[in-house]
């Protein structure tokens, strides 16, 4: 009997593994009951409607009101794909909080008739669906949306939407082959002996390896954005709330805004020849900005004394408490990693929801975990748009191009899909990762997890200390009247003796 060639044998192995994977996937979908499918469809439909309203609020209407029907159709399809990806991002953000709260509800009411629909199979199915749709959106749908809007059809072919679809499909296929080739080269450099054997093992080797790279990039992006966002949350919240009169003179600021609005209005309404060369569009934008600022100042001046004197300090203390609790939990998790191997993040195949609480403080601790996870996600988004590299992507109402919407969806999807791994790696929660989220190769590496926790605690502490010191210095400068110095004088070069002397002279 002749020996089978090596290439044919590897091809047969790849086919067999693919059939087994498809069989396992069909078995999981069969065990996913009809009621659970209805629940997932209802949840996703609700998220899709909300995300569609958000995207239409920020989109640029001029791109969808063109005379060319072909461009309008292409933009609508791309917008639908962006809405789908954004809804998957929101679902990924809510995945871990819903799982923690579901476990606490089942632990508190184990025999409740009204909670029979809530079980481990439903939660496990949600994790699998979010993992599948997030990677599908990130690898195929969002690149397809971008190339679809940039395509024009092959040269010499008949123009139309289908011509753009064919060109986009070819470009996306070439990009997929390029990415798979890069993954194979990287795996060959890391493990040369099994590189050729895994050449045909796409389902069991390359896709988990690619998912590990994507999740690692998302977790690294969270490491950079979250400490910056935690420090920026104080200034962002301060702009939304009314500060006490000791820290802010609203009347003086509003008088300046009224004068600026009147001056700009006079320039826009005058017909004198001296204003002929003035950019009218620029003046109109400045006038609308000053007008919106004046309206906001009027609302802040009408705030009640309770809102003015208690709202701002309470919000600042609440943010400070959340940030300090996050740092303390990470520091405690660092000590756990040194003495307990079970502190490493790992996957969980069969979730036993309701068996025990995932917090030593019970339901209160679980609620704190949910608040911290959502707070970290909001802080990471604030840090993303505060960084110089991504500040240009900040969406503006009715003035965000479709390319910017796609870029925002990519960034938000990377952050949100890495949030469960991020929270478990930092020890924010004890809820183990379900489904394919626990199959990442780097999760069991002690050195990566330990170094990641150390870097997060150090960067967050440094950003927080820097923010607090600059805030105290700024308020001291305003209290002593040194903010009225000319701009040519560097305030950072003001000696401490001059600061104290000015303060003592005011006291005397």
N, C-alpha and C positions, 0 to 999 in steps of 0.2 A: 504493500500500500504506500503510495507516494506521500511525501510530507507536504503539508499545506504551506504555501508561501507566508512569510511573516506579515506582509502588508494586508493580504486577504484575511489572515487571522485577526489582526488588529481591527479591521473593518467590521468583521463579524462580532467582535467583542463590543465595539461601539454601538452597533445596531441592537445587540442584546441589552446593553445597559440603558439605551434610550427607550426600548420597549418596557423594561422594568420600571423606569421612571414614570413613563406615561401611565402604566398600570397602577402604580402607587398614587399618582395624582388623581386618576379617575376613582380610585377607592376612597380617597379623602373627600372628593366632591360628592360621592354617593352617600357617605356617612354624614355629610352636611345636610341636615333635614330641610324640608320645605319651609317650615316656620322660620328657621334661621336664615334661609335665603331671603324671605320676605323682610325680616328685620334688617339685614344688610342692605337690601335694595332701598328700603325706606330711609336708613341713615345716610347712605350715599346720595340719594336724591335730594335730601334736605341740604347736605353739604354743597352739592352742585348748584342748587338754586342760590344759596347765600354767596358762594364764590362767584357766580355769574353776575350778581348784582355788584359785587366789589370790583370785578374786572371792568364792567361797563361804566362804573363810576370814574375809573382812572383812564380809560382808553381815550385815544384822540379821535374825535368823531369825524374829522376830515378824511381819515383813511378808510372809513366805511360809507362815506357819502359821495364817492367818486362817480364819474360818468361811465367809467369802464366797469361793466358787469363782471368781467372775469376777475379783475383785481378785488372787487368787493366780495366775490364768492370765496376767493383764496383767503382773504383776511378773516372772513367769518369762520372758515374751517380751522384756521390757525388759532383763532380766539376760542373756539370750542375745545381744542386740544389743550390750550393754556388753562381754561377753566377746569377741565378734568384733572390736570396735574395739580392745580392749586387745591382742589377738593381732596385729592390724595394727601397733599401736604398737611392739611388741617386734620384729616383722619389719622395721620401718623403722629401728630402732636397730641391728639386726644387718646391715643391707643393705650399708653401706660397709665394715665389717670383713670380711664374707664376700667381697666383691669384691676387696679388697686381698690377702687371704690366697689366694684363688683365682688371682690373677695371679702371686703368688710361687710357688705350687705348680706351675703350668703353666710358669713360667720356669725352675724348678729341674728338673722332670721333663717335658721337652717330648714325649718319645716313649713315655711310660709307657702301657701298655695299660689299667691300672686307672683312669686319669684321662681316658679318652675321653669320659665323660659330662659332664665339666666343660668348658664352652666358653663363648664369648662370647654365643651365642644364649640359653643358660640364664640367664646373669647379666643380660642385657638384658631378658629376659622377667620376671625377678624385679623389676627396677626398675619396669617398666611396671605390673605387678600391684600393687606396693606403692603406687605413685602413684595408681592408679585406686581401690583400696580405701580408702586414707587419705582422699582427698577425698570419696568416697562416704559414708564413716562420719561425716566431719566436717560435711558439708553436709546429709545426709539421715537417716542411721540414728540418730545420737545425738539430733538434734532430734525425730525421730519417737518415740524411746524416752521422752524427757521429756514431750512433749505427750500421748503415749499413757497414761502413768501419771497425768497430771492431768486427762484427759478423762472425761466422764460420759455422753456421747451428746447428741444434739440434743434440745431440749425437745419433748415430744410424741411422740418416736420410741420404738420398742420397745427396752428395755434389753437389753444383752448386749455381748459382745466386739466384734461387727461394728459395732455402733452407735459404739463408741469408735474403731474403725478409720476409719469414715467421717468422724467429727469431726476426728480427727488428720490425715487426708489433706487435708481442706479447709483447716485451719489451716496445714499445711505448704505447701500450694499458695499461699496468700495470702502467707506469709512469703517464699517463693521469688520471687514477683512483686515484693515489696517490695525484696528484695535486688538483683534484676536492675535495678529502676528506679533504685536508688541508684548502682549501678555505671554505668548509662547516664548519669546526671546528672554523676557524677565524670568520666567520659570526655568528656562534652560540655564541661565546664569546662576540661579540659586540652587538648582538641583539638576545637574547635568545627566545623571543616570536615568532618571524617570521622565525626561523631557520628551524623548521620541515615543516612549510607550504611551504617554498621555496625549499624543498628538490628535488621536481620534476620540479621546474621552472628553467630549465637549460638555456633556451634561453634568458629569460628576467631578470634573477637575477645573475646567476653565471658568465656568460660570460662578462657582463658589469663590474662586480666586479673584475674579473680576469684582464680585460683590464685596469681598474683603477690602480690595483697594478703594472702592467707592466709599464704603463705610469709614475706612481709616481717614480718607481725605475729608469726609464730613465731620468726623470727630476732631481732627486737627483744626478745621475751620471754626468749630465751636470753641476750641481752646483759645483761639486768637480773638474771637468776637465777644465771647461771654464776659471775660474780665473787663474789657473796654466798655461793654454795655452796662455792666453793673455799676461802673463809676459814672457813666453818662445818665443813668436813670434819675439821679438826683436833680441834675439841671433840667432834664426833660420834664419831670414832674413839677419842678419849680415854675416852669413857664406856663403850665396848665392851671396851677392853683394860684390863689390870691395870697400874697405874702403879707405879713404884719406890717403896720406902718413904720415900725422901727427899722425894717430892712428895705422898704421900698416906698417912695413917695409917688403914689398913683396920680395925684392931682397935678404935680409938676410935669410928669411924663405925658399926661393927657393934654395939658396946655400946649406943649411942644408939638404933639401930634395934630391938634386943631390948627395951629399956625401953619404947619407944613401942608396940611390938606387945603387950607384956604389959598396958600401961595400957588400950589399946583393947579387948583381949580381956576384961579385967575389966569394962569399961563395958558390953560387949555381953552378958555372962553374968550380971551382977548383976540382982537383982529389987527393988532398993531404990527407994523412991518418988522419990528425988532425980533419977533418970535417966528418969523417965516422959516428960518433955517433950523428950527428946533425939531428933533425927532418926536413926532406926535405919539407914535406907538409906545416909545419909551416913557414919555410923560404919563400916558394913560395907565400903563402898568404900575408906575410909581404911585399914581393917584389911587388906584385900586388897593395897592398894598397898604398905603397910609390910612385909607378909609377903613379897611378891615382891622387894622391895628387900633384905630380910634374906637371902633365899635367894641372890640374886645376889652379895651381899657374902660369903657363906660360900664360894661357888664361887671368888670372886676371892682369898680368903684361902688357899685350898688350892692356888693356882697355884704352879708350880715356880719356883725362883730364875731359871732360864734364861728362862722366859716373863715373869717380872716385870721382870728387869733388862735383857733384850735385846729383847723383843717390842715394848714401847712405844716405846723410842728408834728402833728400826729402822722402825716404822710411821710415826712422825713425820718421820723423814728421807726416807722414800720418798715421802710426800705432798708434802713441801717440794720434793723434786727434781722430781716431776711438774709441780708448779705453776710452778716456775722455768723448766723446759724449755718449757712452754706459752707463757709470757711471752716467752722468747727467740725462739721460732719465730715468734710474731706480730710481734715487732720486726724480725726479719730479713725477714719477708714485707712489712712496710711499706717497707723499703728496696727490695725487689724491685719493688713497685708503682711506685716512682718512676722506675726505669730499664728495666723490662721489661714490655711490654704483654701478653706471654703469661702473666704472673702472675695476670691477672684470671680469675675462674671462668668457665668456658664449658661448653657441652654437647658430648657426643661421641655421634655416631650409630652408628658401627660400631666397637665395642670390640675391639681386637686384644690379647686377653689372652695373656700369656706372651711377648710380643715383647721387653719390657724391664721392668726393675724401676722402680717409681714412687718409689723412695728411693735417694739416692746412697750409702747405707750397705748396700744390698742387703736381704737377708731380715731382718737385725737391725733395720734402720731401719723396715721394714714392720711388724714386730712392735711396735716402739715407737709407731708411728702408731696401730695398733689399740688399744693400751693407753691412749693419750692420748684417743682418741675416746670409748671407754667411760668413762674417768675424767671427761671433760667432761660426759657425759650423766648420770652419777651425781651429779656436783656440781650440775648444773642442777636435778635433782629435789630434792636437799637444799636448794638455795637457794629453790626454789619453795615448799616447805612451811615454810621459815624466814621468809619474807617476811610482814609483817603482813596483806597483802591475801589471801593464800591459806593462812594457817596454820589457818583454821577447816576447811579441806578435808582435813586430815590424817586418813587412815583409821584406825579402831580395830577391833581384832579382835572379830568378832561384834556390833559396835555401830555399823556404818556404814549409814546409810539409803540407799535406792535413788537418791534425788536427789543425794546426795553421791558415790555411785559414778559416776553419769553425769557430774557435774562433774569428777571426777578423771580419767575417761576422756578428756574433752574436753581438759583441760590436758596430759595425757601425750601425747595424739595430736598436739597442736599442737607440743609440744617435739620429739617423736621424728621427725615428718615434716620438720621444719626442720633436723634434725641433719646430714644430708649436705651441705646448702647451707651451714650454719654452719661445718662442718669445712673445706670447700673455700674458703670466703670468708676464713677466718683463715689459710689456708696450712698447716694441720695435715697435709694429704695433697695429693699431686699427682694423685690419681685424679680425672679429670674426670667431671662429672655425666652420667648416662645418661638416655635417654628424655626425658620431659617435664620432668624436674627441671632440665634445662638450658635450658628455654624461658622462664624467668622474665625479665620485661622489665628489671628493675633490676640483673641480674647484670653487664651490660656497662657500667654507670655507674661511672666511675673515682672520682668524688667520694664516692658512697655507700659503696663498698667501702673506700676509703682512710680515710674518717672512722670507719667501723665498726671497723676494725682499731685505730685510735688510741684510740677509746673503750674497747675491750675491754682493751687493754694498760694504759691508765691506771686504769680501775676495778679491775682485778685487782691491780695493784701497790698501789693505795691500800688495798684491803681486806686484802691480805696484810700490809702494814706495820702497819696498825691492829691486826690480830689478834695479831701477834708482840709488839708493844709492850705491849698490854694483858695478854698472857700473862706477859711478864716482870715487869710491875708487880704482877700478882696473886700470882705466886710469891714475889716479894720481900716483899710484905705478909704472906703466910703464914709465910715464914721468919723474919721479925722479930717475929711475934706481934701485928701491928697489926690482924689480922682479928678479934681479940677485943674491939675497941673497941665502945662502944655504937652502936646504929643511928642515933642522933640526930647522931652525928659524921660528917660527909661525908669519906669516905676520899680523894676526889679533891682535897680541900682540904688534905691533909696536906703540909706543906712538906718539901722535900728535906733540909733540915738536921735535922729531927726524925727522918726515916727513917735518915739516916746516923748520928745520935747513938745511936739505939736499937740499930743494928747494931754500933757500936763498943763500946757498953756490954756487949753480949752476948759480944763477942770477948774483952774484958778480964775 
